[in-house]
Amino acid sequence: MQPTRPIDHRISLHDPALLAFWAERHVCTLTTLRPDGTPHVVPVGATLDPDAGLARVITSASTVKARNAQGSPVALCQVDGRRWSTLEGHATVNSDPSHVAEAVARYTDRYREPRANPNRVVLEITITHILGNL
């Protein structure tokens, strides 16, 4: 009898299948936690920056997702049939114009140019875990 080895289910941030999937145009869901600990799940557009280890979501500073996300664990998920991927991590809310501009440029590349929003911020998610079936 052969000894069993644990199966490694981790996906690399630079896995070609992961990068291809996150480059396709898909609506994602962002899960944040409310102050009472219950989940708040909303549809979002998101981008992946594997070199920085970040996912980004643009939004208005006044949104519930922005208020919930600051310094909190979050999950960003997208699904296409049997293919799915969830990026888990911790979010920060960044209003620095250069960070917002970078996020808008990446969003424009993946989706379309967003409408003007003087209150825009970017949720920067430092990725700690990657799950999926790609």
C-alpha positions as a Markdown table, in Angstrom:
| # | Residue | x | y | z |
|---|---|---|---|---|
| 1 | Met | 0.0 | 0.0 | 0.0 |
| 2 | Gln | 1.4 | 3.4 | -1.0 |
| 3 | Pro | 1.5 | 6.1 | 1.6 |
| 4 | Thr | -1.1 | 8.9 | 1.1 |
| 5 | Arg | 0.0 | 12.5 | 0.6 |
| 6 | Pro | -2.2 | 15.5 | 1.5 |
| 7 | Ile | -3.7 | 17.0 | -1.6 |
| 8 | Asp | -2.7 | 20.7 | -2.1 |
| 9 | His | -5.7 | 22.6 | -3.2 |
| 10 | Arg | -4.0 | 26.0 | -3.3 |
| 11 | Ile | -4.0 | 28.0 | -6.5 |
| 12 | Ser | -1.1 | 30.3 | -7.3 |
| 13 | Leu | -1.7 | 34.0 | -7.8 |
| 14 | His | 0.2 | 33.6 | -11.1 |
| 15 | Asp | -1.6 | 30.5 | -12.3 |
| 16 | Pro | -2.5 | 31.0 | -16.1 |
| 17 | Ala | -6.0 | 29.7 | -15.6 |
| 18 | Leu | -6.6 | 32.1 | -12.7 |
| 19 | Leu | -5.3 | 35.0 | -14.6 |
| 20 | Ala | -7.3 | 34.2 | -17.7 |
| 21 | Phe | -10.5 | 33.8 | -15.7 |
| 22 | Trp | -10.0 | 37.1 | -13.9 |
| 23 | Ala | -9.3 | 38.9 | -17.2 |
| 24 | Glu | -12.7 | 37.8 | -18.6 |
| 25 | Arg | -15.7 | 40.1 | -18.2 |
| 26 | His | -17.7 | 38.8 | -15.3 |
| 27 | Val | -19.8 | 40.4 | -12.6 |
| 28 | Cys | -18.4 | 39.5 | -9.2 |
| 29 | Thr | -19.8 | 39.5 | -5.7 |
| 30 | Leu | -18.1 | 41.1 | -2.7 |
| 31 | Thr | -18.8 | 39.9 | 0.8 |
| 32 | Thr | -18.1 | 42.2 | 3.7 |
| 33 | Leu | -19.1 | 41.9 | 7.3 |
| 34 | Arg | -21.5 | 44.2 | 9.0 |
| 35 | Pro | -20.7 | 45.5 | 12.5 |
| 36 | Asp | -23.0 | 42.7 | 13.9 |
| 37 | Gly | -20.9 | 40.1 | 12.0 |
| 38 | Thr | -23.6 | 39.2 | 9.4 |
| 39 | Pro | -22.5 | 39.1 | 5.7 |
| 40 | His | -23.3 | 41.9 | 3.3 |
| 41 | Val | -23.0 | 40.6 | -0.3 |
| 42 | Val | -23.2 | 42.9 | -3.3 |
| 43 | Pro | -22.4 | 42.7 | -7.0 |
| 44 | Val | -19.3 | 44.5 | -8.1 |
| 45 | Gly | -16.8 | 44.9 | -10.9 |
| 46 | Ala | -13.3 | 43.8 | -9.8 |
| 47 | Thr | -9.8 | 43.5 | -11.1 |
| 48 | Leu | -6.9 | 41.3 | -10.2 |
| 49 | Asp | -3.3 | 42.6 | -9.9 |
| 50 | Pro | -1.2 | 39.5 | -9.3 |
| 51 | Asp | 2.1 | 41.4 | -9.2 |
| 52 | Ala | 0.9 | 43.6 | -6.3 |
| 53 | Gly | -1.1 | 40.7 | -4.7 |
| 54 | Leu | -4.2 | 42.8 | -4.8 |
| 55 | Ala | -7.8 | 42.8 | -6.1 |
| 56 | Arg | -9.5 | 46.1 | -6.5 |
| 57 | Val | -13.1 | 47.3 | -6.4 |
| 58 | Ile | -14.1 | 50.9 | -7.2 |
| 59 | Thr | -17.0 | 52.4 | -5.3 |
| 60 | Ser | -18.3 | 55.6 | -3.7 |
| 61 | Ala | -16.9 | 56.4 | -0.2 |
| 62 | Ser | -20.3 | 56.5 | 1.3 |
| 63 | Thr | -21.4 | 52.9 | 0.3 |
| 64 | Val | -22.0 | 50.2 | 2.9 |
| 65 | Lys | -19.4 | 48.0 | 1.3 |
| 66 | Ala | -16.7 | 50.8 | 1.8 |
| 67 | Arg | -17.7 | 51.3 | 5.4 |
| 68 | Asn | -17.7 | 47.6 | 6.1 |
| 69 | Ala | -14.5 | 46.8 | 4.2 |
| 70 | Gln | -12.0 | 49.0 | 6.0 |
| 71 | Gly | -9.5 | 46.7 | 7.6 |
| 72 | Ser | -11.9 | 43.8 | 7.6 |
| 73 | Pro | -11.8 | 40.3 | 6.0 |
| 74 | Val | -13.6 | 40.2 | 2.7 |
| 75 | Ala | -14.3 | 37.6 | -0.1 |
| 76 | Leu | -14.5 | 38.5 | -3.7 |
| 77 | Cys | -16.1 | 35.8 | -5.9 |
| 78 | Gln | -16.9 | 35.3 | -9.6 |
| 79 | Val | -18.7 | 32.3 | -11.2 |
| 80 | Asp | -19.1 | 31.2 | -14.8 |
| 81 | Gly | -20.9 | 27.8 | -15.0 |
| 82 | Arg | -18.7 | 25.2 | -13.3 |
| 83 | Arg | -15.8 | 27.6 | -13.2 |
| 84 | Trp | -15.5 | 29.8 | -10.1 |
| 85 | Ser | -12.9 | 31.6 | -8.1 |
| 86 | Thr | -12.9 | 33.3 | -4.7 |
| 87 | Leu | -10.2 | 35.7 | -3.5 |
| 88 | Glu | -10.1 | 36.1 | 0.2 |
| 89 | Gly | -8.2 | 38.8 | 2.0 |
| 90 | His | -8.3 | 42.0 | 4.0 |
| 91 | Ala | -9.5 | 45.3 | 2.5 |
| 92 | Thr | -8.4 | 48.9 | 2.9 |
| 93 | Val | -10.3 | 51.9 | 1.5 |
| 94 | Asn | -8.0 | 54.2 | -0.4 |
| 95 | Ser | -8.9 | 57.7 | -1.6 |
| 96 | Asp | -5.5 | 58.6 | -2.9 |
| 97 | Pro | -6.0 | 60.0 | -6.4 |
| 98 | Ser | -3.2 | 57.9 | -7.9 |
| 99 | His | -4.6 | 54.7 | -6.4 |
| 100 | Val | -8.1 | 55.5 | -7.6 |
| 101 | Ala | -6.8 | 56.3 | -11.1 |
| 102 | Glu | -4.9 | 53.0 | -11.3 |
| 103 | Ala | -8.1 | 51.1 | -10.2 |
| 104 | Val | -10.2 | 53.0 | -12.7 |
| 105 | Ala | -7.8 | 52.2 | -15.5 |
| 106 | Arg | -7.8 | 48.5 | -14.7 |
| 107 | Tyr | -11.6 | 48.6 | -14.4 |
| 108 | Thr | -11.9 | 50.3 | -17.8 |
| 109 | Asp | -9.6 | 47.6 | -19.4 |
| 110 | Arg | -11.8 | 44.8 | -18.0 |
| 111 | Tyr | -15.3 | 46.3 | -18.2 |
| 112 | Arg | -15.8 | 49.8 | -19.6 |
| 113 | Glu | -15.0 | 53.3 | -18.6 |
| 114 | Pro | -17.0 | 54.0 | -15.4 |
| 115 | Arg | -19.1 | 57.1 | -15.0 |
| 116 | Ala | -17.5 | 60.1 | -13.4 |
| 117 | Asn | -17.7 | 60.0 | -9.6 |
| 118 | Pro | -16.0 | 62.7 | -7.4 |
| 119 | Asn | -16.5 | 60.5 | -4.3 |
| 120 | Arg | -14.8 | 57.5 | -5.8 |
| 121 | Val | -12.5 | 55.3 | -3.6 |
| 122 | Val | -10.9 | 52.0 | -4.3 |
| 123 | Leu | -11.2 | 49.0 | -2.1 |
| 124 | Glu | -7.7 | 47.4 | -2.2 |
| 125 | Ile | -7.9 | 43.7 | -1.1 |
| 126 | Thr | -4.6 | 42.2 | -0.1 |
| 127 | Ile | -5.2 | 38.5 | -1.1 |
| 128 | Thr | -4.5 | 35.9 | 1.5 |
| 129 | His | -6.2 | 32.8 | 0.0 |
| 130 | Ile | -7.4 | 31.8 | -3.4 |
| 131 | Leu | -10.1 | 29.1 | -3.9 |
| 132 | Gly | -11.6 | 27.9 | -7.1 |
| 133 | Asn | -12.4 | 25.4 | -9.7 |
| 134 | Leu | -10.8 | 26.5 | -12.9 |
